[in-house]
């Protein structure tokens, strides 16, 4: 059954009911999710005038996924799925391309290994990470102003 949506009903509505309680963050542990597209690329200049680049994409964990304590993600969060942030530093050459010299681009290497895309001789482009199943380790990051508030995020990737 569908109903007609009238945005003015929401825009003009005065509500006195408190919004529902926020769900808990998913527990620390291993999960399988789906990668999203690259969400953000940041350029940061340090106090020493070094330029650093960071890449961020999202990993969506389905609500039916089990948590380490036996509940489902939906039972913990109250949502159909949860979306986590995966962020890491990327190394570029002076010309702006990928720098895959020894010790460089460890974040991208770990992502590619987790996706089975780190194959010598096989062409690879960043958009290839989009919409792929990936195994991740989830950890919690405390809020900078209130350490009792925890944000779940991708801490590492598990190779295939």
OpenMM code with the backbone's topology and positions (N, CA, C; nanometers):
from openmm import Vec3, app, unit

residues = "UNK UNK UNK UNK UNK UNK UNK UNK UNK UNK UNK UNK UNK UNK UNK UNK UNK UNK UNK UNK UNK UNK UNK UNK UNK UNK UNK UNK UNK UNK UNK UNK UNK UNK UNK UNK UNK UNK UNK UNK UNK UNK UNK UNK UNK UNK UNK UNK UNK UNK UNK UNK UNK UNK UNK UNK UNK UNK UNK UNK UNK UNK UNK UNK UNK UNK UNK UNK UNK UNK UNK UNK UNK UNK UNK UNK UNK UNK UNK UNK UNK UNK UNK UNK UNK UNK UNK UNK UNK UNK UNK UNK UNK UNK UNK UNK UNK UNK UNK UNK UNK UNK UNK UNK UNK UNK UNK UNK UNK UNK UNK UNK UNK UNK UNK UNK UNK UNK UNK UNK UNK UNK UNK UNK UNK UNK UNK UNK UNK UNK UNK UNK UNK UNK UNK UNK UNK UNK UNK UNK UNK UNK UNK UNK UNK UNK UNK UNK UNK UNK UNK UNK UNK UNK UNK UNK UNK UNK UNK UNK".split()
positions = [
    Vec3(0.0849, -0.1170, 0.0000),
    Vec3(0.0000, 0.0000, 0.0000),
    Vec3(0.0897, 0.1237, 0.0000),
    Vec3(0.0626, 0.2163, -0.0879),
    Vec3(0.1403, 0.3398, -0.0902),
    Vec3(0.0477, 0.4566, -0.0603),
    Vec3(0.1065, 0.5638, -0.0143),
    Vec3(0.0280, 0.6826, 0.0155),
    Vec3(0.0890, 0.8008, -0.0578),
    Vec3(0.0077, 0.9000, -0.0814),
    Vec3(0.0565, 1.0212, -0.1471),
    Vec3(0.1437, 1.0970, -0.0482),
    Vec3(0.2586, 1.1419, -0.0931),
    Vec3(0.3497, 1.2161, -0.0065),
    Vec3(0.3255, 1.3644, -0.0259),
    Vec3(0.2977, 1.4320, 0.0818),
    Vec3(0.2771, 1.5760, 0.0788),
    Vec3(0.3814, 1.6391, 0.1713),
    Vec3(0.4897, 1.6982, 0.1152),
    Vec3(0.5959, 1.7529, 0.2001),
    Vec3(0.5490, 1.8617, 0.2954),
    Vec3(0.4417, 1.9313, 0.2631),
    Vec3(0.3954, 2.0377, 0.3525),
    Vec3(0.3440, 1.9812, 0.4844),
    Vec3(0.2969, 1.8552, 0.4824),
    Vec3(0.2518, 1.7938, 0.6070),
    Vec3(0.3674, 1.7795, 0.7054),
    Vec3(0.4856, 1.7523, 0.6549),
    Vec3(0.6025, 1.7383, 0.7416),
    Vec3(0.6615, 1.8753, 0.7738),
    Vec3(0.6716, 1.9594, 0.6741),
    Vec3(0.7313, 2.0913, 0.6943),
    Vec3(0.6526, 2.1765, 0.7924),
    Vec3(0.5213, 2.1635, 0.7905),
    Vec3(0.4363, 2.2458, 0.8759),
    Vec3(0.3958, 2.1771, 1.0068),
    Vec3(0.4376, 2.0520, 1.0250),
    Vec3(0.3950, 1.9759, 1.1432),
    Vec3(0.4747, 2.0182, 1.2661),
    Vec3(0.4053, 2.0372, 1.3765),
    Vec3(0.4700, 2.0633, 1.5058),
    Vec3(0.4655, 1.9329, 1.5839),
    Vec3(0.5791, 1.8854, 1.6263),
    Vec3(0.5879, 1.7559, 1.6942),
    Vec3(0.6290, 1.7754, 1.8388),
    Vec3(0.5640, 1.7043, 1.9287),
    Vec3(0.5979, 1.7135, 2.0704),
    Vec3(0.6595, 1.5836, 2.1221),
    Vec3(0.6595, 1.4812, 2.0387),
    Vec3(0.7153, 1.3527, 2.0779),
    Vec3(0.8662, 1.3546, 2.0608),
    Vec3(0.9381, 1.3033, 2.1607),
    Vec3(1.0828, 1.2941, 2.1515),
    Vec3(1.1208, 1.1929, 2.0436),
    Vec3(1.2264, 1.2219, 1.9697),
    Vec3(1.2747, 1.1271, 1.8698),
    Vec3(1.3231, 1.0004, 1.9403),
    Vec3(1.3130, 0.8879, 1.8704),
    Vec3(1.3504, 0.7592, 1.9291),
    Vec3(1.4974, 0.7588, 1.9702),
    Vec3(1.5280, 0.6738, 2.0642),
    Vec3(1.6649, 0.6604, 2.1134),
    Vec3(1.7572, 0.6154, 2.0011),
    Vec3(1.8779, 0.6689, 2.0011),
    Vec3(1.9780, 0.6320, 1.9031),
    Vec3(2.0194, 0.4868, 1.9235),
    Vec3(2.0419, 0.4139, 1.8142),
    Vec3(2.0893, 0.2770, 1.8238),
    Vec3(2.2335, 0.2718, 1.8692),
    Vec3(2.2749, 0.1567, 1.9149),
    Vec3(2.4132, 0.1378, 1.9578),
    Vec3(2.5025, 0.1169, 1.8364),
    Vec3(2.6339, 0.1464, 1.8490),
    Vec3(2.7256, 0.1153, 1.7389),
    Vec3(2.7436, -0.0362, 1.7293),
    Vec3(2.7691, -0.0861, 1.6100),
    Vec3(2.7902, -0.2297, 1.5977),
    Vec3(2.9157, -0.2684, 1.6761),
    Vec3(2.9148, -0.3887, 1.7327),
    Vec3(3.0296, -0.4311, 1.8133),
    Vec3(3.1574, -0.4433, 1.7307),
    Vec3(3.2695, -0.4285, 1.7977),
    Vec3(3.4006, -0.4492, 1.7365),
    Vec3(3.4066, -0.5931, 1.6863),
    Vec3(3.4597, -0.6115, 1.5659),
    Vec3(3.4722, -0.7465, 1.5122),
    Vec3(3.4850, -0.7476, 1.3620),
    Vec3(3.4770, -0.8665, 1.3040),
    Vec3(3.4891, -0.8857, 1.1601),
    Vec3(3.3509, -0.8916, 1.0961),
    Vec3(3.3381, -0.8236, 0.9803),
    Vec3(3.2124, -0.8186, 0.9070),
    Vec3(3.2404, -0.8238, 0.7568),
    Vec3(3.1410, -0.8680, 0.6821),
    Vec3(3.1468, -0.8580, 0.5366),
    Vec3(3.0474, -0.7506, 0.4958),
    Vec3(3.0932, -0.6587, 0.4131),
    Vec3(3.0077, -0.5506, 0.3665),
    Vec3(3.0248, -0.5288, 0.2175),
    Vec3(2.9653, -0.4225, 0.1682),
    Vec3(2.9765, -0.3829, 0.0277),
    Vec3(3.0396, -0.2439, 0.0230),
    Vec3(3.1356, -0.2285, -0.0659),
    Vec3(3.2017, -0.0992, -0.0789),
    Vec3(3.1130, -0.0014, -0.1537),
    Vec3(3.1234, 0.1241, -0.1160),
    Vec3(3.0596, 0.2315, -0.1902),
    Vec3(3.1637, 0.2968, -0.2792),
    Vec3(3.1211, 0.3960, -0.3533),
    Vec3(3.2174, 0.4674, -0.4373),
    Vec3(3.3043, 0.5569, -0.3488),
    Vec3(3.4122, 0.6080, -0.4069),
    Vec3(3.4993, 0.6987, -0.3324),
    Vec3(3.4157, 0.8189, -0.2916),
    Vec3(3.4107, 0.8420, -0.1637),
    Vec3(3.3230, 0.9435, -0.1061),
    Vec3(3.3920, 1.0796, -0.0967),
    Vec3(3.5227, 1.0759, -0.0674),
    Vec3(3.5911, 1.2020, -0.0440),
    Vec3(3.7401, 1.1837, -0.0664),
    Vec3(3.8031, 1.2838, -0.1226),
    Vec3(3.9479, 1.2903, -0.1325),
    Vec3(3.9888, 1.4209, -0.0664),
    Vec3(4.0773, 1.4102, 0.0350),
    Vec3(4.1191, 1.5290, 0.1085),
    Vec3(4.2659, 1.5570, 0.0821),
    Vec3(4.2975, 1.6840, 0.0779),
    Vec3(4.4359, 1.7287, 0.0691),
    Vec3(4.4616, 1.8108, 0.1943),
    Vec3(4.5648, 1.7731, 0.2699),
    Vec3(4.5956, 1.8386, 0.3966),
    Vec3(4.7397, 1.8879, 0.3920),
    Vec3(4.7599, 2.0126, 0.4309),
    Vec3(4.8953, 2.0668, 0.4416),
    Vec3(4.9331, 2.0692, 0.5888),
    Vec3(5.0449, 2.0054, 0.6213),
    Vec3(5.0896, 1.9987, 0.7602),
    Vec3(5.1576, 2.1291, 0.7993),
    Vec3(5.1890, 2.1430, 0.9279),
    Vec3(5.2577, 2.2639, 0.9744),
    Vec3(5.3980, 2.2748, 0.9158),
    Vec3(5.4527, 2.1625, 0.8674),
    Vec3(5.5839, 2.1632, 0.8014),
    Vec3(5.5716, 2.1831, 0.6501),
    Vec3(5.4511, 2.2180, 0.6039),
    Vec3(5.4189, 2.2391, 0.4631),
    Vec3(5.4281, 2.1128, 0.3777),
    Vec3(5.4203, 1.9960, 0.4408),
    Vec3(5.4076, 1.8718, 0.3649),
    Vec3(5.2619, 1.8594, 0.3217),
    Vec3(5.2396, 1.8104, 0.2013),
    Vec3(5.1034, 1.7898, 0.1512),
    Vec3(5.0706, 1.6413, 0.1591),
    Vec3(4.9634, 1.6099, 0.2300),
    Vec3(4.9179, 1.4722, 0.2454),
    Vec3(4.7818, 1.4583, 0.1775),
    Vec3(4.7570, 1.3401, 0.1229),
    Vec3(4.6294, 1.3119, 0.0573),
    Vec3(4.5622, 1.1937, 0.1263),
    Vec3(4.4313, 1.2049, 0.1448),
    Vec3(4.3531, 1.0996, 0.2088),
    Vec3(4.2340, 1.0664, 0.1203),
    Vec3(4.1988, 0.9392, 0.1207),
    Vec3(4.0869, 0.8907, 0.0409),
    Vec3(3.9861, 0.8278, 0.1352),
    Vec3(3.8580, 0.8494, 0.1110),
    Vec3(3.7539, 0.7917, 0.1955),
    Vec3(3.6480, 0.7276, 0.1077),
    Vec3(3.6057, 0.6079, 0.1490),
    Vec3(3.4894, 0.5455, 0.0859),
    Vec3(3.4070, 0.4809, 0.1959),
    Vec3(3.2887, 0.4382, 0.1611),
    Vec3(3.1987, 0.3811, 0.2600),
    Vec3(3.1873, 0.2307, 0.2421),
    Vec3(3.1623, 0.1628, 0.3535),
    Vec3(3.1351, 0.0194, 0.3527),
    Vec3(2.9997, 0.0009, 0.4198),
    Vec3(2.9058, -0.0610, 0.3489),
    Vec3(2.7711, -0.0826, 0.4013),
    Vec3(2.7611, -0.2261, 0.4528),
    Vec3(2.7201, -0.2390, 0.5796),
    Vec3(2.7005, -0.3695, 0.6420),
    Vec3(2.5499, -0.3929, 0.6504),
    Vec3(2.5032, -0.5021, 0.5911),
    Vec3(2.3606, -0.5336, 0.5904),
    Vec3(2.3114, -0.5640, 0.7318),
    Vec3(2.1881, -0.5254, 0.7594),
    Vec3(2.1297, -0.5440, 0.8919),
    Vec3(2.1163, -0.6884, 0.9341),
    Vec3(2.1101, -0.7807, 0.8378),
    Vec3(2.0968, -0.9227, 0.8732),
    Vec3(2.2311, -0.9864, 0.9079),
    Vec3(2.3398, -0.9113, 0.8913),
    Vec3(2.4732, -0.9642, 0.9223),
    Vec3(2.4858, -0.9923, 1.0709),
    Vec3(2.5474, -1.1057, 1.1044),
    Vec3(2.5652, -1.1366, 1.2472),
    Vec3(2.6774, -1.0538, 1.3083),
    Vec3(2.6612, -1.0194, 1.4346),
    Vec3(2.7660, -0.9519, 1.5104),
    Vec3(2.8397, -1.0588, 1.5921),
    Vec3(2.9588, -1.0279, 1.6439),
    Vec3(3.0326, -1.1282, 1.7229),
    Vec3(2.9565, -1.1803, 1.8451),
    Vec3(2.8619, -1.1016, 1.8976),
    Vec3(2.7882, -1.1484, 2.0160),
    Vec3(2.6605, -1.2252, 1.9803),
    Vec3(2.6395, -1.2529, 1.8490),
    Vec3(2.5266, -1.3363, 1.8079),
    Vec3(2.4018, -1.2615, 1.7650),
    Vec3(2.3937, -1.1335, 1.7934),
    Vec3(2.2796, -1.0550, 1.7459),
    Vec3(2.3041, -1.0159, 1.6008),
    Vec3(2.2015, -0.9622, 1.5361),
    Vec3(2.2209, -0.9082, 1.4020),
    Vec3(2.2542, -0.7596, 1.4126),
    Vec3(2.3098, -0.7048, 1.3054),
    Vec3(2.3403, -0.5611, 1.3012),
    Vec3(2.2128, -0.4809, 1.3274),
    Vec3(2.1002, -0.5224, 1.2691),
    Vec3(1.9736, -0.4503, 1.2899),
    Vec3(1.9293, -0.4527, 1.4351),
    Vec3(1.9494, -0.5642, 1.5029),
    Vec3(1.9109, -0.5722, 1.6446),
    Vec3(1.9930, -0.4744, 1.7291),
    Vec3(2.1179, -0.4527, 1.6912),
    Vec3(2.2046, -0.3623, 1.7665),
    Vec3(2.1740, -0.2166, 1.7343),
    Vec3(2.1635, -0.1854, 1.6045),
    Vec3(2.1525, -0.0460, 1.5620),
    Vec3(2.0099, 0.0047, 1.5482),
    Vec3(1.9139, -0.0858, 1.5287),
    Vec3(1.7766, -0.0449, 1.5029),
    Vec3(1.7545, -0.0024, 1.3581),
    Vec3(1.8542, -0.0232, 1.2717),
    Vec3(1.8448, 0.0184, 1.1315),
    Vec3(1.8575, -0.1031, 1.0393),
    Vec3(1.8139, -0.0869, 0.9140),
    Vec3(1.8216, -0.1954, 0.8157),
    Vec3(1.9652, -0.2277, 0.7753),
    Vec3(2.0539, -0.1293, 0.7882),
    Vec3(2.1954, -0.1479, 0.7559),
    Vec3(2.2731, -0.0385, 0.8280),
    Vec3(2.4027, -0.0522, 0.8273),
    Vec3(2.4869, 0.0527, 0.8837),
    Vec3(2.5990, 0.0815, 0.7852),
    Vec3(2.6333, 0.2070, 0.7732),
    Vec3(2.7376, 0.2493, 0.6808),
    Vec3(2.8565, 0.3003, 0.7599),
    Vec3(2.9731, 0.2449, 0.7276),
    Vec3(3.0960, 0.2803, 0.7975),
    Vec3(3.1904, 0.3535, 0.7045),
    Vec3(3.2782, 0.4302, 0.7632),
    Vec3(3.3774, 0.5072, 0.6885),
    Vec3(3.5089, 0.4302, 0.6862),
    Vec3(3.5692, 0.4226, 0.5681),
    Vec3(3.7037, 0.3675, 0.5533),
    Vec3(3.7898, 0.4794, 0.4961),
    Vec3(3.8928, 0.5191, 0.5696),
    Vec3(3.9763, 0.6310, 0.5268),
    Vec3(4.1228, 0.5951, 0.5442),
    Vec3(4.2029, 0.6382, 0.4480),
    Vec3(4.3458, 0.6143, 0.4589),
    Vec3(4.4248, 0.7109, 0.3727),
    Vec3(4.5520, 0.7196, 0.4048),
    Vec3(4.6416, 0.8079, 0.3308),
    Vec3(4.6789, 0.7437, 0.1978),
    Vec3(4.6898, 0.8273, 0.0956),
    Vec3(4.7362, 0.7815, -0.0352),
    Vec3(4.8609, 0.8603, -0.0729),
    Vec3(4.9518, 0.7927, -0.1415),
    Vec3(5.0774, 0.8547, -0.1845),
    Vec3(5.0722, 0.8780, -0.3345),
    Vec3(5.1073, 0.9991, -0.3750),
    Vec3(5.1059, 1.0369, -0.5152),
    Vec3(5.2465, 1.0757, -0.5602),
    Vec3(5.2718, 1.0568, -0.6880),
    Vec3(5.3987, 1.1019, -0.7460),
    Vec3(5.3920, 1.2534, -0.7627),
    Vec3(5.5046, 1.3198, -0.7880),
    Vec3(5.5014, 1.4646, -0.8126),
    Vec3(5.4104, 1.5023, -0.9312),
    Vec3(5.3892, 1.4078, -1.0225),
    Vec3(5.3014, 1.4338, -1.1369),
    Vec3(5.1540, 1.4105, -1.1033),
    Vec3(5.1257, 1.3589, -0.9840),
    Vec3(4.9874, 1.3398, -0.9405),
    Vec3(4.9330, 1.2005, -0.9607),
    Vec3(5.0144, 1.1064, -1.0072),
    Vec3(4.9696, 0.9678, -1.0243),
    Vec3(4.9953, 0.8859, -0.8997),
    Vec3(4.9489, 0.7602, -0.9018),
    Vec3(4.9717, 0.6700, -0.7896),
    Vec3(5.1210, 0.6451, -0.7724),
    Vec3(5.1670, 0.6424, -0.6486),
    Vec3(5.3053, 0.6067, -0.6196),
    Vec3(5.3034, 0.4680, -0.5569),
    Vec3(5.3399, 0.3673, -0.6371),
    Vec3(5.3398, 0.2301, -0.5870),
    Vec3(5.4807, 0.1797, -0.5593),
    Vec3(5.5724, 0.2723, -0.5261),
    Vec3(5.7068, 0.2320, -0.4848),
    Vec3(5.6968, 0.1580, -0.3510),
    Vec3(5.8014, 0.0845, -0.3168),
    Vec3(5.8034, 0.0079, -0.1929),
    Vec3(5.7710, 0.0982, -0.0738),
    Vec3(5.6754, 0.0525, 0.0099),
    Vec3(5.6380, 0.1273, 0.1289),
    Vec3(5.5357, 0.2377, 0.1052),
    Vec3(5.4906, 0.2535, -0.0172),
    Vec3(5.3937, 0.3595, -0.0502),
    Vec3(5.2546, 0.2979, -0.0709),
    Vec3(5.1528, 0.3766, -0.0459),
    Vec3(5.0136, 0.3398, -0.0699),
    Vec3(4.9716, 0.2098, -0.0030),
    Vec3(5.0090, 0.1961, 0.1232),
    Vec3(4.9695, 0.0769, 0.1975),
    Vec3(4.8179, 0.0664, 0.2126),
    Vec3(4.7494, 0.1792, 0.2293),
    Vec3(4.6028, 0.1773, 0.2412),
    Vec3(4.5407, 0.1189, 0.1153),
    Vec3(4.5803, 0.1701, -0.0015),
    Vec3(4.5248, 0.1211, -0.1283),
    Vec3(4.5641, -0.0246, -0.1510),
    Vec3(4.6869, -0.0607, -0.1157),
    Vec3(4.7299, -0.1998, -0.1303),
    Vec3(4.6410, -0.2926, -0.0478),
    Vec3(4.6131, -0.2543, 0.0775),
    Vec3(4.5289, -0.3390, 0.1625),
    Vec3(4.3864, -0.3494, 0.1083),
    Vec3(4.3322, -0.2404, 0.0558),
    Vec3(4.1982, -0.2443, -0.0044),
    Vec3(4.1990, -0.3376, -0.1247),
    Vec3(4.2973, -0.3202, -0.2124),
    Vec3(4.3061, -0.4039, -0.3329),
    Vec3(4.3229, -0.5511, -0.2968),
    Vec3(4.4043, -0.5816, -0.1959),
    Vec3(4.4211, -0.7207, -0.1534),
    Vec3(4.2900, -0.7773, -0.1002),
    Vec3(4.2172, -0.6985, -0.0227),
    Vec3(4.0898, -0.7444, 0.0327),
    Vec3(3.9862, -0.7703, -0.0761),
    Vec3(3.9992, -0.7003, -0.1874),
    Vec3(3.9055, -0.7168, -0.2990),
    Vec3(3.9559, -0.8152, -0.4048),
    Vec3(4.0753, -0.8696, -0.3848),
    Vec3(4.1328, -0.9580, -0.4851),
    Vec3(4.1745, -0.8841, -0.6108),
    Vec3(4.2039, -0.7541, -0.5994),
    Vec3(4.2367, -0.6706, -0.7152),
    Vec3(4.3842, -0.6288, -0.7182),
    Vec3(4.4675, -0.6878, -0.6349),
    Vec3(4.6088, -0.6502, -0.6323),
    Vec3(4.6905, -0.7550, -0.7082),
    Vec3(4.6606, -0.7665, -0.8371),
    Vec3(4.7188, -0.8706, -0.9210),
    Vec3(4.8202, -0.8084, -1.0164),
    Vec3(4.9483, -0.8506, -1.0081),
    Vec3(5.0492, -0.7963, -1.1000),
    Vec3(5.0089, -0.8175, -1.2461),
    Vec3(5.0257, -0.7134, -1.3259),
    Vec3(4.9944, -0.7216, -1.4680),
    Vec3(4.8487, -0.6980, -1.5021),
    Vec3(4.7616, -0.6982, -1.4026),
    Vec3(4.6195, -0.6752, -1.4269),
    Vec3(4.5904, -0.5257, -1.4109),
    Vec3(4.5277, -0.4661, -1.5120),
    Vec3(4.4947, -0.3231, -1.5063),
    Vec3(4.4018, -0.2968, -1.3877),
    Vec3(4.4252, -0.1847, -1.3199),
    Vec3(4.3437, -0.1482, -1.2045),
    Vec3(4.3164, 0.0016, -1.2068),
    Vec3(4.1916, 0.0372, -1.1751),
    Vec3(4.1507, 0.1771, -1.1606),
    Vec3(4.0708, 0.1896, -1.0314),
    Vec3(4.0776, 0.3053, -0.9697),
    Vec3(4.0094, 0.3288, -0.8426),
    Vec3(3.8598, 0.2969, -0.8475),
    Vec3(3.7854, 0.3305, -0.9543),
    Vec3(3.6421, 0.2988, -0.9537),
    Vec3(3.6117, 0.1488, -0.9422),
    Vec3(3.7122, 0.0632, -0.9617),
    Vec3(3.6899, -0.0808, -0.9518),
    Vec3(3.6577, -0.1254, -0.8094),
    Vec3(3.6827, -0.0393, -0.7092),
    Vec3(3.6506, -0.0784, -0.5714),
    Vec3(3.5016, -0.0648, -0.5416),
    Vec3(3.4280, 0.0071, -0.6243),
    Vec3(3.2859, 0.0344, -0.5998),
    Vec3(3.2007, -0.0921, -0.6099),
    Vec3(3.1093, -0.1071, -0.5139),
    Vec3(3.0077, -0.2121, -0.5139),
    Vec3(3.0687, -0.3526, -0.5136),
    Vec3(3.1697, -0.3710, -0.4286),
    Vec3(3.2366, -0.4998, -0.4174),
    Vec3(3.2230, -0.5533, -0.2747),
    Vec3(3.2048, -0.6852, -0.2590),
    Vec3(3.2039, -0.7405, -0.1236),
    Vec3(3.3440, -0.7317, -0.0634),
    Vec3(3.3493, -0.6954, 0.0639),
    Vec3(3.4794, -0.6784, 0.1307),
    Vec3(3.4667, -0.7192, 0.2767),
    Vec3(3.5697, -0.7879, 0.3269),
    Vec3(3.5748, -0.8244, 0.4684),
    Vec3(3.6543, -0.7178, 0.5418),
    Vec3(3.5951, -0.6684, 0.6500),
    Vec3(3.6582, -0.5607, 0.7261),
    Vec3(3.6601, -0.5938, 0.8750),
    Vec3(3.7511, -0.5270, 0.9451),
    Vec3(3.7530, -0.5313, 1.0908),
    Vec3(3.7017, -0.3959, 1.1371),
    Vec3(3.5981, -0.3984, 1.2194),
    Vec3(3.5358, -0.2761, 1.2691),
    Vec3(3.5892, -0.2464, 1.4086),
    Vec3(3.6212, -0.1196, 1.4298),
    Vec3(3.6620, -0.0719, 1.5609),
    Vec3(3.5780, 0.0484, 1.5986),
    Vec3(3.6020, 0.1041, 1.7138),
    Vec3(3.5290, 0.2220, 1.7609),
    Vec3(3.6236, 0.3390, 1.7797),
    Vec3(3.5783, 0.4555, 1.7358),
    Vec3(3.6523, 0.5811, 1.7553),
    Vec3(3.5699, 0.6674, 1.8499),
    Vec3(3.6283, 0.7103, 1.9628),
    Vec3(3.5520, 0.7950, 2.0562),
    Vec3(3.5361, 0.9372, 2.0011),
    Vec3(3.4265, 0.9989, 2.0358),
    Vec3(3.4020, 1.1383, 2.0002),
    Vec3(3.5064, 1.2261, 2.0688),
    Vec3(3.5574, 1.3256, 1.9976),
    Vec3(3.6643, 1.4090, 2.0548),
    Vec3(3.6165, 1.4913, 2.1745),
    Vec3(3.4859, 1.5242, 2.1809),
    Vec3(3.4341, 1.6040, 2.2916),
    Vec3(3.3710, 1.5202, 2.4026),
    Vec3(3.3253, 1.3995, 2.3674),
    Vec3(3.2603, 1.3138, 2.4653),
    Vec3(3.3026, 1.1694, 2.4392),
    Vec3(3.4055, 1.1203, 2.5096),
    Vec3(3.4585, 0.9860, 2.4827),
    Vec3(3.3614, 0.8721, 2.5115),
    Vec3(3.2460, 0.9029, 2.5713),
    Vec3(3.1469, 0.7967, 2.5928),
    Vec3(3.0678, 0.7699, 2.4645),
    Vec3(3.0749, 0.8616, 2.3684),
    Vec3(3.0090, 0.8423, 2.2384),
    Vec3(3.1090, 0.7735, 2.1462),
    Vec3(3.0693, 0.6581, 2.0916),
    Vec3(3.1584, 0.5805, 2.0054),
    Vec3(3.1057, 0.5773, 1.8621),
    Vec3(3.1971, 0.5941, 1.7682),
    Vec3(3.1639, 0.5867, 1.6264),
    Vec3(3.2296, 0.4623, 1.5679),
    Vec3(3.1503, 0.3710, 1.5113),
    Vec3(3.2125, 0.2550, 1.4487),
    Vec3(3.2771, 0.2958, 1.3163),
    Vec3(3.3930, 0.2379, 1.2869),
    Vec3(3.4592, 0.2657, 1.1605),
    Vec3(3.5452, 0.1469, 1.1210),
    Vec3(3.5818, 0.1430, 0.9932),
    Vec3(3.6670, 0.0362, 0.9427),
    Vec3(3.8086, 0.0600, 0.9937),
    Vec3(3.8625, -0.0384, 1.0646),
    Vec3(3.9991, -0.0286, 1.1165),
    Vec3(4.0983, -0.0984, 1.0241),
    Vec3(4.0557, -0.2065, 0.9604),
    Vec3(4.1450, -0.2770, 0.8676),
    Vec3(4.0614, -0.3633, 0.7731),
    Vec3(4.1306, -0.4188, 0.6758),
    Vec3(4.0687, -0.5035, 0.5740),
    Vec3(4.1287, -0.6420, 0.5820),
    Vec3(4.0495, -0.7430, 0.5502),
    Vec3(4.0963, -0.8807, 0.5523),
    Vec3(4.1119, -0.9284, 0.4073),
    Vec3(4.2305, -0.9761, 0.3744),
    Vec3(4.2569, -1.0214, 0.2375),
    Vec3(4.1752, -1.1459, 0.2055),
    Vec3(4.1422, -1.1590, 0.0789),
    Vec3(4.0671, -1.2766, 0.0333),
    Vec3(4.1533, -1.3986, 0.0383),
] * unit.nanometer
topology = app.Topology()
chain = topology.addChain("A")
for resn in residues:
    res = topology.addResidue(resn, chain)
    for name in ("N", "CA", "C"):
        topology.addAtom(name, app.Element.getBySymbol(name[0]), res)
